[in-house]
Amino acid sequence: MEIDTDKIDDAVLGLLWLTLHDERRAWKGFSWSALDRLHEKGLIADPANKAKSVVLTDEGLKRAEALFQALFTRAR
């Protein structure tokens, strides 16, 4: 089985939206490899620091909200 890391990254980014606080910070309770990939894609600030949360970029915020809605909400 081949893992699609882009799909994993989308799910992680969508779930980061769920834990947003202080406008653009989200708890970093996900795998380091996924967080590193999101950083490489320019969607979050460098996660390798002492903070328990990561900062989403402007693009990351927009994409996280869209992914959260697409992946985790029901159609009305």
HTML snippet that shows the backbone in 3Dmol.js (N, CA, C, O; Angstrom):
<script src="https://3Dmol.org/build/3Dmol-min.js"></script>
<div id="view" style="width:600px;height:400px;position:relative"></div>
<script>
const pdb = `
ATOM      1  N   MET A   1       0.838  -1.170   0.000  1.00  0.00           N
ATOM      2  CA  MET A   1       0.000   0.000   0.000  1.00  0.00           C
ATOM      3  C   MET A   1       0.890   1.243   0.000  1.00  0.00           C
ATOM      4  O   MET A   1       1.839   1.339   0.779  1.00  0.00           O
ATOM      5  N   GLU A   2       0.577   2.177  -0.869  1.00  0.00           N
ATOM      6  CA  GLU A   2       1.332   3.423  -0.950  1.00  0.00           C
ATOM      7  C   GLU A   2       0.537   4.530  -0.250  1.00  0.00           C
ATOM      8  O   GLU A   2      -0.644   4.731  -0.534  1.00  0.00           O
ATOM      9  N   ILE A   3       1.186   5.233   0.650  1.00  0.00           N
ATOM     10  CA  ILE A   3       0.532   6.305   1.410  1.00  0.00           C
ATOM     11  C   ILE A   3       0.606   7.602   0.628  1.00  0.00           C
ATOM     12  O   ILE A   3       1.664   7.972   0.119  1.00  0.00           O
ATOM     13  N   ASP A   4      -0.529   8.295   0.534  1.00  0.00           N
ATOM     14  CA  ASP A   4      -0.605   9.593  -0.126  1.00  0.00           C
ATOM     15  C   ASP A   4      -0.409  10.673   0.935  1.00  0.00           C
ATOM     16  O   ASP A   4      -1.358  11.057   1.619  1.00  0.00           O
ATOM     17  N   THR A   5       0.829  11.163   1.071  1.00  0.00           N
ATOM     18  CA  THR A   5       1.127  12.134   2.122  1.00  0.00           C
ATOM     19  C   THR A   5       0.406  13.467   1.900  1.00  0.00           C
ATOM     20  O   THR A   5       0.171  14.198   2.862  1.00  0.00           O
ATOM     21  N   ASP A   6       0.053  13.795   0.660  1.00  0.00           N
ATOM     22  CA  ASP A   6      -0.696  15.029   0.412  1.00  0.00           C
ATOM     23  C   ASP A   6      -2.078  14.948   1.066  1.00  0.00           C
ATOM     24  O   ASP A   6      -2.564  15.944   1.602  1.00  0.00           O
ATOM     25  N   LYS A   7      -2.712  13.779   1.028  1.00  0.00           N
ATOM     26  CA  LYS A   7      -4.015  13.612   1.681  1.00  0.00           C
ATOM     27  C   LYS A   7      -3.873  13.699   3.199  1.00  0.00           C
ATOM     28  O   LYS A   7      -4.723  14.275   3.877  1.00  0.00           O
ATOM     29  N   ILE A   8      -2.802  13.129   3.720  1.00  0.00           N
ATOM     30  CA  ILE A   8      -2.548  13.230   5.159  1.00  0.00           C
ATOM     31  C   ILE A   8      -2.328  14.688   5.543  1.00  0.00           C
ATOM     32  O   ILE A   8      -2.867  15.157   6.545  1.00  0.00           O
ATOM     33  N   ASP A   9      -1.544  15.399   4.753  1.00  0.00           N
ATOM     34  CA  ASP A   9      -1.279  16.811   5.029  1.00  0.00           C
ATOM     35  C   ASP A   9      -2.575  17.620   5.000  1.00  0.00           C
ATOM     36  O   ASP A   9      -2.772  18.501   5.838  1.00  0.00           O
ATOM     37  N   ASP A  10      -3.456  17.331   4.048  1.00  0.00           N
ATOM     38  CA  ASP A  10      -4.744  18.024   3.988  1.00  0.00           C
ATOM     39  C   ASP A  10      -5.560  17.769   5.244  1.00  0.00           C
ATOM     40  O   ASP A  10      -6.152  18.694   5.799  1.00  0.00           O
ATOM     41  N   ALA A  11      -5.596  16.519   5.698  1.00  0.00           N
ATOM     42  CA  ALA A  11      -6.359  16.188   6.906  1.00  0.00           C
ATOM     43  C   ALA A  11      -5.761  16.881   8.128  1.00  0.00           C
ATOM     44  O   ALA A  11      -6.499  17.418   8.954  1.00  0.00           O
ATOM     45  N   VAL A  12      -4.439  16.877   8.253  1.00  0.00           N
ATOM     46  CA  VAL A  12      -3.787  17.533   9.386  1.00  0.00           C
ATOM     47  C   VAL A  12      -4.055  19.029   9.348  1.00  0.00           C
ATOM     48  O   VAL A  12      -4.369  19.620  10.381  1.00  0.00           O
ATOM     49  N   LEU A  13      -3.940  19.650   8.188  1.00  0.00           N
ATOM     50  CA  LEU A  13      -4.192  21.085   8.082  1.00  0.00           C
ATOM     51  C   LEU A  13      -5.645  21.396   8.435  1.00  0.00           C
ATOM     52  O   LEU A  13      -5.914  22.380   9.124  1.00  0.00           O
ATOM     53  N   GLY A  14      -6.575  20.579   7.976  1.00  0.00           N
ATOM     54  CA  GLY A  14      -7.979  20.776   8.338  1.00  0.00           C
ATOM     55  C   GLY A  14      -8.201  20.644   9.831  1.00  0.00           C
ATOM     56  O   GLY A  14      -8.979  21.399  10.414  1.00  0.00           O
ATOM     57  N   LEU A  15      -7.526  19.693  10.453  1.00  0.00           N
ATOM     58  CA  LEU A  15      -7.661  19.526  11.899  1.00  0.00           C
ATOM     59  C   LEU A  15      -6.951  20.627  12.682  1.00  0.00           C
ATOM     60  O   LEU A  15      -7.355  20.937  13.802  1.00  0.00           O
ATOM     61  N   LEU A  16      -5.915  21.215  12.122  1.00  0.00           N
ATOM     62  CA  LEU A  16      -5.296  22.369  12.772  1.00  0.00           C
ATOM     63  C   LEU A  16      -6.307  23.506  12.894  1.00  0.00           C
ATOM     64  O   LEU A  16      -6.292  24.251  13.874  1.00  0.00           O
ATOM     65  N   TRP A  17      -7.180  23.640  11.905  1.00  0.00           N
ATOM     66  CA  TRP A  17      -8.233  24.664  11.955  1.00  0.00           C
ATOM     67  C   TRP A  17      -9.129  24.440  13.177  1.00  0.00           C
ATOM     68  O   TRP A  17      -9.577  25.396  13.809  1.00  0.00           O
ATOM     69  N   LEU A  18      -9.383  23.183  13.497  1.00  0.00           N
ATOM     70  CA  LEU A  18     -10.240  22.834  14.630  1.00  0.00           C
ATOM     71  C   LEU A  18      -9.658  23.325  15.952  1.00  0.00           C
ATOM     72  O   LEU A  18     -10.408  23.655  16.871  1.00  0.00           O
ATOM     73  N   THR A  19      -8.338  23.378  16.058  1.00  0.00           N
ATOM     74  CA  THR A  19      -7.702  23.768  17.321  1.00  0.00           C
ATOM     75  C   THR A  19      -7.165  25.199  17.302  1.00  0.00           C
ATOM     76  O   THR A  19      -6.328  25.551  18.134  1.00  0.00           O
ATOM     77  N   LEU A  20      -7.628  26.019  16.378  1.00  0.00           N
ATOM     78  CA  LEU A  20      -7.146  27.402  16.291  1.00  0.00           C
ATOM     79  C   LEU A  20      -7.438  28.183  17.565  1.00  0.00           C
ATOM     80  O   LEU A  20      -8.491  28.030  18.183  1.00  0.00           O
ATOM     81  N   HIS A  21      -6.480  29.022  17.940  1.00  0.00           N
ATOM     82  CA  HIS A  21      -6.651  29.973  19.029  1.00  0.00           C
ATOM     83  C   HIS A  21      -5.752  31.170  18.734  1.00  0.00           C
ATOM     84  O   HIS A  21      -4.823  31.060  17.933  1.00  0.00           O
ATOM     85  N   ASP A  22      -6.010  32.287  19.359  1.00  0.00           N
ATOM     86  CA  ASP A  22      -5.236  33.513  19.114  1.00  0.00           C
ATOM     87  C   ASP A  22      -5.138  33.837  17.624  1.00  0.00           C
ATOM     88  O   ASP A  22      -4.091  34.270  17.143  1.00  0.00           O
ATOM     89  N   GLU A  23      -6.215  33.630  16.915  1.00  0.00           N
ATOM     90  CA  GLU A  23      -6.400  33.968  15.501  1.00  0.00           C
ATOM     91  C   GLU A  23      -5.669  33.084  14.498  1.00  0.00           C
ATOM     92  O   GLU A  23      -6.230  32.777  13.446  1.00  0.00           O
ATOM     93  N   ARG A  24      -4.436  32.664  14.783  1.00  0.00           N
ATOM     94  CA  ARG A  24      -3.710  31.874  13.797  1.00  0.00           C
ATOM     95  C   ARG A  24      -2.783  30.828  14.389  1.00  0.00           C
ATOM     96  O   ARG A  24      -1.933  30.284  13.684  1.00  0.00           O
ATOM     97  N   ARG A  25      -2.934  30.542  15.663  1.00  0.00           N
ATOM     98  CA  ARG A  25      -2.122  29.504  16.304  1.00  0.00           C
ATOM     99  C   ARG A  25      -2.951  28.241  16.465  1.00  0.00           C
ATOM    100  O   ARG A  25      -4.156  28.314  16.705  1.00  0.00           O
ATOM    101  N   ALA A  26      -2.316  27.089  16.334  1.00  0.00           N
ATOM    102  CA  ALA A  26      -3.010  25.806  16.485  1.00  0.00           C
ATOM    103  C   ALA A  26      -2.088  24.845  17.235  1.00  0.00           C
ATOM    104  O   ALA A  26      -0.868  24.881  17.076  1.00  0.00           O
ATOM    105  N   TRP A  27      -2.685  24.003  18.039  1.00  0.00           N
ATOM    106  CA  TRP A  27      -1.903  23.027  18.815  1.00  0.00           C
ATOM    107  C   TRP A  27      -1.203  22.063  17.863  1.00  0.00           C
ATOM    108  O   TRP A  27      -1.796  21.597  16.891  1.00  0.00           O
ATOM    109  N   LYS A  28       0.049  21.773  18.148  1.00  0.00           N
ATOM    110  CA  LYS A  28       0.834  20.929  17.238  1.00  0.00           C
ATOM    111  C   LYS A  28       0.926  19.491  17.740  1.00  0.00           C
ATOM    112  O   LYS A  28       2.020  18.977  17.973  1.00  0.00           O
ATOM    113  N   GLY A  29      -0.208  18.855  17.901  1.00  0.00           N
ATOM    114  CA  GLY A  29      -0.250  17.481  18.368  1.00  0.00           C
ATOM    115  C   GLY A  29      -0.310  16.467  17.237  1.00  0.00           C
ATOM    116  O   GLY A  29      -0.983  15.443  17.355  1.00  0.00           O
ATOM    117  N   PHE A  30       0.382  16.741  16.154  1.00  0.00           N
ATOM    118  CA  PHE A  30       0.386  15.848  14.994  1.00  0.00           C
ATOM    119  C   PHE A  30       1.808  15.386  14.713  1.00  0.00           C
ATOM    120  O   PHE A  30       2.758  15.865  15.331  1.00  0.00           O
ATOM    121  N   SER A  31       1.947  14.463  13.788  1.00  0.00           N
ATOM    122  CA  SER A  31       3.271  13.917  13.498  1.00  0.00           C
ATOM    123  C   SER A  31       4.207  15.024  12.997  1.00  0.00           C
ATOM    124  O   SER A  31       3.815  15.930  12.261  1.00  0.00           O
ATOM    125  N   TRP A  32       5.456  14.901  13.434  1.00  0.00           N
ATOM    126  CA  TRP A  32       6.453  15.888  13.020  1.00  0.00           C
ATOM    127  C   TRP A  32       6.649  15.879  11.516  1.00  0.00           C
ATOM    128  O   TRP A  32       6.880  16.931  10.919  1.00  0.00           O
ATOM    129  N   SER A  33       6.562  14.724  10.898  1.00  0.00           N
ATOM    130  CA  SER A  33       6.778  14.665   9.449  1.00  0.00           C
ATOM    131  C   SER A  33       5.679  15.431   8.712  1.00  0.00           C
ATOM    132  O   SER A  33       5.962  16.124   7.735  1.00  0.00           O
ATOM    133  N   ALA A  34       4.435  15.315   9.166  1.00  0.00           N
ATOM    134  CA  ALA A  34       3.341  16.066   8.530  1.00  0.00           C
ATOM    135  C   ALA A  34       3.527  17.561   8.764  1.00  0.00           C
ATOM    136  O   ALA A  34       3.347  18.356   7.841  1.00  0.00           O
ATOM    137  N   LEU A  35       3.880  17.951   9.974  1.00  0.00           N
ATOM    138  CA  LEU A  35       4.101  19.374  10.258  1.00  0.00           C
ATOM    139  C   LEU A  35       5.261  19.920   9.448  1.00  0.00           C
ATOM    140  O   LEU A  35       5.195  21.045   8.953  1.00  0.00           O
ATOM    141  N   ASP A  36       6.317  19.141   9.306  1.00  0.00           N
ATOM    142  CA  ASP A  36       7.456  19.579   8.485  1.00  0.00           C
ATOM    143  C   ASP A  36       7.037  19.773   7.029  1.00  0.00           C
ATOM    144  O   ASP A  36       7.448  20.741   6.389  1.00  0.00           O
ATOM    145  N   ARG A  37       6.219  18.855   6.501  1.00  0.00           N
ATOM    146  CA  ARG A  37       5.755  19.002   5.110  1.00  0.00           C
ATOM    147  C   ARG A  37       4.889  20.256   4.965  1.00  0.00           C
ATOM    148  O   ARG A  37       5.009  20.978   3.975  1.00  0.00           O
ATOM    149  N   LEU A  38       4.021  20.520   5.939  1.00  0.00           N
ATOM    150  CA  LEU A  38       3.181  21.721   5.874  1.00  0.00           C
ATOM    151  C   LEU A  38       4.048  22.978   5.918  1.00  0.00           C
ATOM    152  O   LEU A  38       3.741  23.969   5.256  1.00  0.00           O
ATOM    153  N   HIS A  39       5.120  22.938   6.691  1.00  0.00           N
ATOM    154  CA  HIS A  39       6.052  24.071   6.734  1.00  0.00           C
ATOM    155  C   HIS A  39       6.741  24.241   5.383  1.00  0.00           C
ATOM    156  O   HIS A  39       6.864  25.359   4.882  1.00  0.00           O
ATOM    157  N   GLU A  40       7.190  23.132   4.795  1.00  0.00           N
ATOM    158  CA  GLU A  40       7.846  23.192   3.487  1.00  0.00           C
ATOM    159  C   GLU A  40       6.911  23.740   2.410  1.00  0.00           C
ATOM    160  O   GLU A  40       7.365  24.374   1.458  1.00  0.00           O
ATOM    161  N   LYS A  41       5.603  23.496   2.558  1.00  0.00           N
ATOM    162  CA  LYS A  41       4.608  23.991   1.600  1.00  0.00           C
ATOM    163  C   LYS A  41       4.224  25.446   1.879  1.00  0.00           C
ATOM    164  O   LYS A  41       3.435  26.027   1.134  1.00  0.00           O
ATOM    165  N   GLY A  42       4.772  26.041   2.944  1.00  0.00           N
ATOM    166  CA  GLY A  42       4.500  27.438   3.264  1.00  0.00           C
ATOM    167  C   GLY A  42       3.156  27.668   3.950  1.00  0.00           C
ATOM    168  O   GLY A  42       2.633  28.783   3.930  1.00  0.00           O
ATOM    169  N   LEU A  43       2.594  26.621   4.559  1.00  0.00           N
ATOM    170  CA  LEU A  43       1.272  26.739   5.184  1.00  0.00           C
ATOM    171  C   LEU A  43       1.333  27.003   6.677  1.00  0.00           C
ATOM    172  O   LEU A  43       0.368  27.501   7.257  1.00  0.00           O
ATOM    173  N   ILE A  44       2.468  26.672   7.315  1.00  0.00           N
ATOM    174  CA  ILE A  44       2.675  26.962   8.729  1.00  0.00           C
ATOM    175  C   ILE A  44       4.106  27.453   8.925  1.00  0.00           C
ATOM    176  O   ILE A  44       4.983  27.206   8.097  1.00  0.00           O
ATOM    177  N   ALA A  45       4.325  28.157  10.041  1.00  0.00           N
ATOM    178  CA  ALA A  45       5.675  28.577  10.403  1.00  0.00           C
ATOM    179  C   ALA A  45       6.452  27.345  10.864  1.00  0.00           C
ATOM    180  O   ALA A  45       5.872  26.283  11.088  1.00  0.00           O
ATOM    181  N   ASP A  46       7.741  27.496  10.998  1.00  0.00           N
ATOM    182  CA  ASP A  46       8.597  26.374  11.398  1.00  0.00           C
ATOM    183  C   ASP A  46       8.109  25.788  12.726  1.00  0.00           C
ATOM    184  O   ASP A  46       8.076  26.493  13.734  1.00  0.00           O
ATOM    185  N   PRO A  47       7.728  24.499  12.735  1.00  0.00           N
ATOM    186  CA  PRO A  47       7.204  23.896  13.956  1.00  0.00           C
ATOM    187  C   PRO A  47       8.278  23.501  14.968  1.00  0.00           C
ATOM    188  O   PRO A  47       7.955  23.143  16.100  1.00  0.00           O
ATOM    189  N   ALA A  48       9.541  23.562  14.576  1.00  0.00           N
ATOM    190  CA  ALA A  48      10.636  23.132  15.461  1.00  0.00           C
ATOM    191  C   ALA A  48      11.001  24.253  16.424  1.00  0.00           C
ATOM    192  O   ALA A  48      11.985  24.964  16.224  1.00  0.00           O
ATOM    193  N   ASN A  49      10.196  24.401  17.469  1.00  0.00           N
ATOM    194  CA  ASN A  49      10.462  25.383  18.511  1.00  0.00           C
ATOM    195  C   ASN A  49       9.853  24.880  19.816  1.00  0.00           C
ATOM    196  O   ASN A  49       9.247  23.809  19.843  1.00  0.00           O
ATOM    197  N   LYS A  50      10.007  25.631  20.879  1.00  0.00           N
ATOM    198  CA  LYS A  50       9.536  25.185  22.198  1.00  0.00           C
ATOM    199  C   LYS A  50       8.044  25.395  22.410  1.00  0.00           C
ATOM    200  O   LYS A  50       7.471  24.849  23.352  1.00  0.00           O
ATOM    201  N   ALA A  51       7.409  26.177  21.547  1.00  0.00           N
ATOM    202  CA  ALA A  51       5.979  26.446  21.701  1.00  0.00           C
ATOM    203  C   ALA A  51       5.172  25.168  21.477  1.00  0.00           C
ATOM    204  O   ALA A  51       5.582  24.283  20.727  1.00  0.00           O
ATOM    205  N   LYS A  52       4.023  25.089  22.140  1.00  0.00           N
ATOM    206  CA  LYS A  52       3.147  23.923  21.977  1.00  0.00           C
ATOM    207  C   LYS A  52       2.174  24.109  20.824  1.00  0.00           C
ATOM    208  O   LYS A  52       1.309  23.268  20.580  1.00  0.00           O
ATOM    209  N   SER A  53       2.329  25.226  20.119  1.00  0.00           N
ATOM    210  CA  SER A  53       1.449  25.489  18.981  1.00  0.00           C
ATOM    211  C   SER A  53       2.268  25.985  17.801  1.00  0.00           C
ATOM    212  O   SER A  53       3.419  26.392  17.951  1.00  0.00           O
ATOM    213  N   VAL A  54       1.650  25.942  16.623  1.00  0.00           N
ATOM    214  CA  VAL A  54       2.283  26.450  15.405  1.00  0.00           C
ATOM    215  C   VAL A  54       1.464  27.626  14.896  1.00  0.00           C
ATOM    216  O   VAL A  54       0.285  27.764  15.221  1.00  0.00           O
ATOM    217  N   VAL A  55       2.095  28.462  14.102  1.00  0.00           N
ATOM    218  CA  VAL A  55       1.430  29.617  13.511  1.00  0.00           C
ATOM    219  C   VAL A  55       1.117  29.301  12.056  1.00  0.00           C
ATOM    220  O   VAL A  55       2.000  28.900  11.298  1.00  0.00           O
ATOM    221  N   LEU A  56      -0.136  29.481  11.670  1.00  0.00           N
ATOM    222  CA  LEU A  56      -0.526  29.281  10.278  1.00  0.00           C
ATOM    223  C   LEU A  56      -0.263  30.556   9.488  1.00  0.00           C
ATOM    224  O   LEU A  56      -0.503  31.660   9.977  1.00  0.00           O
ATOM    225  N   THR A  57       0.225  30.401   8.277  1.00  0.00           N
ATOM    226  CA  THR A  57       0.421  31.547   7.386  1.00  0.00           C
ATOM    227  C   THR A  57      -0.945  31.992   6.873  1.00  0.00           C
ATOM    228  O   THR A  57      -1.950  31.322   7.113  1.00  0.00           O
ATOM    229  N   ASP A  58      -0.982  33.122   6.165  1.00  0.00           N
ATOM    230  CA  ASP A  58      -2.244  33.583   5.580  1.00  0.00           C
ATOM    231  C   ASP A  58      -2.834  32.515   4.662  1.00  0.00           C
ATOM    232  O   ASP A  58      -4.021  32.199   4.738  1.00  0.00           O
ATOM    233  N   GLU A  59      -1.985  31.968   3.796  1.00  0.00           N
ATOM    234  CA  GLU A  59      -2.443  30.910   2.887  1.00  0.00           C
ATOM    235  C   GLU A  59      -2.877  29.673   3.672  1.00  0.00           C
ATOM    236  O   GLU A  59      -3.873  29.033   3.335  1.00  0.00           O
ATOM    237  N   GLY A  60      -2.121  29.342   4.721  1.00  0.00           N
ATOM    238  CA  GLY A  60      -2.458  28.196   5.555  1.00  0.00           C
ATOM    239  C   GLY A  60      -3.811  28.348   6.231  1.00  0.00           C
ATOM    240  O   GLY A  60      -4.578  27.388   6.311  1.00  0.00           O
ATOM    241  N   LEU A  61      -4.112  29.557   6.722  1.00  0.00           N
ATOM    242  CA  LEU A  61      -5.412  29.811   7.353  1.00  0.00           C
ATOM    243  C   LEU A  61      -6.558  29.591   6.374  1.00  0.00           C
ATOM    244  O   LEU A  61      -7.539  28.920   6.694  1.00  0.00           O
ATOM    245  N   LYS A  62      -6.426  30.157   5.185  1.00  0.00           N
ATOM    246  CA  LYS A  62      -7.483  30.017   4.170  1.00  0.00           C
ATOM    247  C   LYS A  62      -7.674  28.556   3.775  1.00  0.00           C
ATOM    248  O   LYS A  62      -8.798  28.059   3.694  1.00  0.00           O
ATOM    249  N   ARG A  63      -6.566  27.888   3.534  1.00  0.00           N
ATOM    250  CA  ARG A  63      -6.647  26.488   3.100  1.00  0.00           C
ATOM    251  C   ARG A  63      -7.154  25.584   4.219  1.00  0.00           C
ATOM    252  O   ARG A  63      -7.914  24.649   3.968  1.00  0.00           O
ATOM    253  N   ALA A  64      -6.732  25.859   5.460  1.00  0.00           N
ATOM    254  CA  ALA A  64      -7.177  25.053   6.598  1.00  0.00           C
ATOM    255  C   ALA A  64      -8.694  25.149   6.771  1.00  0.00           C
ATOM    256  O   ALA A  64      -9.361  24.140   6.999  1.00  0.00           O
ATOM    257  N   GLU A  65      -9.230  26.353   6.664  1.00  0.00           N
ATOM    258  CA  GLU A  65     -10.681  26.518   6.802  1.00  0.00           C
ATOM    259  C   GLU A  65     -11.418  25.786   5.686  1.00  0.00           C
ATOM    260  O   GLU A  65     -12.406  25.097   5.940  1.00  0.00           O
ATOM    261  N   ALA A  66     -10.948  25.930   4.470  1.00  0.00           N
ATOM    262  CA  ALA A  66     -11.592  25.257   3.338  1.00  0.00           C
ATOM    263  C   ALA A  66     -11.530  23.743   3.484  1.00  0.00           C
ATOM    264  O   ALA A  66     -12.511  23.049   3.217  1.00  0.00           O
ATOM    265  N   LEU A  67     -10.385  23.233   3.905  1.00  0.00           N
ATOM    266  CA  LEU A  67     -10.245  21.782   4.087  1.00  0.00           C
ATOM    267  C   LEU A  67     -11.103  21.280   5.239  1.00  0.00           C
ATOM    268  O   LEU A  67     -11.700  20.207   5.147  1.00  0.00           O
ATOM    269  N   PHE A  68     -11.169  22.049   6.323  1.00  0.00           N
ATOM    270  CA  PHE A  68     -12.020  21.633   7.438  1.00  0.00           C
ATOM    271  C   PHE A  68     -13.466  21.507   6.972  1.00  0.00           C
ATOM    272  O   PHE A  68     -14.138  20.522   7.275  1.00  0.00           O
ATOM    273  N   GLN A  69     -13.939  22.504   6.238  1.00  0.00           N
ATOM    274  CA  GLN A  69     -15.316  22.464   5.747  1.00  0.00           C
ATOM    275  C   GLN A  69     -15.525  21.308   4.786  1.00  0.00           C
ATOM    276  O   GLN A  69     -16.549  20.627   4.855  1.00  0.00           O
ATOM    277  N   ALA A  70     -14.577  21.073   3.892  1.00  0.00           N
ATOM    278  CA  ALA A  70     -14.717  20.003   2.897  1.00  0.00           C
ATOM    279  C   ALA A  70     -14.646  18.621   3.525  1.00  0.00           C
ATOM    280  O   ALA A  70     -15.370  17.715   3.113  1.00  0.00           O
ATOM    281  N   LEU A  71     -13.789  18.453   4.508  1.00  0.00           N
ATOM    282  CA  LEU A  71     -13.541  17.112   5.056  1.00  0.00           C
ATOM    283  C   LEU A  71     -14.411  16.769   6.273  1.00  0.00           C
ATOM    284  O   LEU A  71     -14.706  15.596   6.505  1.00  0.00           O
ATOM    285  N   PHE A  72     -14.819  17.771   7.045  1.00  0.00           N
ATOM    286  CA  PHE A  72     -15.396  17.472   8.344  1.00  0.00           C
ATOM    287  C   PHE A  72     -16.761  18.081   8.635  1.00  0.00           C
ATOM    288  O   PHE A  72     -17.214  18.048   9.780  1.00  0.00           O
ATOM    289  N   THR A  73     -17.424  18.634   7.629  1.00  0.00           N
ATOM    290  CA  THR A  73     -18.777  19.156   7.868  1.00  0.00           C
ATOM    291  C   THR A  73     -19.782  18.424   6.978  1.00  0.00           C
ATOM    292  O   THR A  73     -19.432  17.867   5.937  1.00  0.00           O
ATOM    293  N   ARG A  74     -21.040  18.442   7.422  1.00  0.00           N
ATOM    294  CA  ARG A  74     -22.109  17.814   6.658  1.00  0.00           C
ATOM    295  C   ARG A  74     -22.791  18.848   5.764  1.00  0.00           C
ATOM    296  O   ARG A  74     -22.903  20.022   6.117  1.00  0.00           O
ATOM    297  N   ALA A  75     -23.236  18.389   4.614  1.00  0.00           N
ATOM    298  CA  ALA A  75     -24.015  19.264   3.727  1.00  0.00           C
ATOM    299  C   ALA A  75     -25.388  19.469   4.354  1.00  0.00           C
ATOM    300  O   ALA A  75     -25.930  18.555   4.974  1.00  0.00           O
ATOM    301  N   ARG A  76     -25.941  20.642   4.199  1.00  0.00           N
ATOM    302  CA  ARG A  76     -27.274  20.930   4.769  1.00  0.00           C
ATOM    303  C   ARG A  76     -28.347  20.655   3.799  1.00  0.00           C
ATOM    304  O   ARG A  76     -29.523  20.841   4.110  1.00  0.00           O
TER     305      ARG A  76
END
`;
const viewer = $3Dmol.createViewer("view");
viewer.addModel(pdb, "pdb");
viewer.setStyle({}, {cartoon: {color: "spectrum"}});
viewer.zoomTo();
viewer.render();
</script>
